[in-house]
Amino acid sequence: MLVRMIGLICIAVSIWQLYAVRQAFLDVKHHGNAATSTFIAYGLWTGLTFAIIFLIGGFMLMIAGLSWLG
């Protein structure tokens, strides 16, 4: 039960992170100019990477939680 709850939390964090990356990308796309930091691309890719890691980890925990039922 606890493993599945942690899996759900990881999936929720992943969805929130994907939303934050999308919002940051759209903000830079619409309001970015010469004063925008060139490191924003690294931040977006890092956020996307963590979102994918949390999503995969969350699904793995959900599957592991199901296998512990038997």
TORDO-969996 format. One line per 8 residues: number of its first residue (from 1); for each residue x, y, z of C-alpha. Coordinates in pm, 1 decimal, always signed. Example, Ala and Ser with C-alpha at 12.3 -4.5 7.8 and 13.67 -1.06 7.14 Angstrom:
# residues 2
1	+1230.0/-450.0/+780.0 | +1367.0/-106.0/+714.0
This chain:
# residues 70
1	+0.0/+0.0/+0.0 | +275.2/+243.1/+92.1 | +469.9/+160.3/-223.5 | +168.2/+238.7/-442.0 | +110.0/+567.0/-258.2 | +470.9/+670.4/-315.3 | +427.9/+572.1/-680.8 | +122.8/+795.9/-709.8
9	+311.2/+1082.7/-547.1 | +597.6/+1038.1/-795.4 | +353.9/+1042.0/-1086.8 | +186.6/+1355.1/-949.7 | +525.4/+1527.8/-911.2 | +608.9/+1426.4/-1266.8 | +288.3/+1576.7/-1404.1 | +348.4/+1897.3/-1209.6
17	+706.9/+1913.5/-1339.3 | +593.2/+1865.8/-1699.2 | +341.9/+2147.6/-1650.8 | +611.0/+2374.9/-1502.5 | +849.9/+2302.7/-1791.1 | +576.2/+2377.1/-2044.2 | +482.9/+2702.6/-1872.8 | +848.5/+2812.1/-1854.5
25	+899.0/+2727.5/-2222.3 | +592.6/+2925.1/-2327.0 | +699.5/+3218.3/-2109.1 | +1043.4/+3228.1/-2270.5 | +891.1/+3182.6/-2614.9 | +656.1/+3478.1/-2574.5 | +858.6/+3710.7/-2351.7 | +1219.6/+3610.3/-2413.6
33	+1459.7/+3866.1/-2552.1 | +1833.0/+3937.6/-2558.8 | +1834.5/+3972.8/-2180.6 | +1708.3/+3615.4/-2134.1 | +1972.2/+3384.9/-1991.3 | +2121.5/+3137.5/-2234.1 | +2111.8/+2875.5/-1959.1 | +1730.5/+2852.6/-1971.6
41	+1762.1/+2566.4/-2221.4 | +1963.0/+2366.4/-1967.1 | +1698.9/+2433.7/-1705.4 | +1418.9/+2320.5/-1935.1 | +1600.9/+2002.1/-2036.6 | +1686.9/+1924.9/-1675.8 | +1325.2/+1975.6/-1570.3 | +1206.8/+1750.7/-1851.0
49	+1462.2/+1485.1/-1756.5 | +1350.6/+1484.6/-1392.7 | +986.7/+1465.8/-1501.0 | +1058.7/+1158.8/-1712.8 | +1259.1/+997.6/-1431.9 | +979.1/+1055.2/-1181.0 | +718.9/+926.1/-1427.1 | +910.4/+604.9/-1495.5
57	+990.1/+561.8/-1126.1 | +626.7/+617.6/-1031.3 | +505.1/+354.1/-1275.0 | +773.2/+112.4/-1156.8 | +663.0/+162.5/-796.3 | +299.8/+112.5/-893.0 | +386.0/-215.9/-1065.1 | +602.0/-325.4/-770.8
65	+318.2/-241.5/-532.9 | +81.5/-461.0/-730.2 | +321.1/-754.2/-725.4 | +346.3/-736.3/-343.5 | -25.1/-803.3/-306.6 | +0.7/-1174.5/-375.1
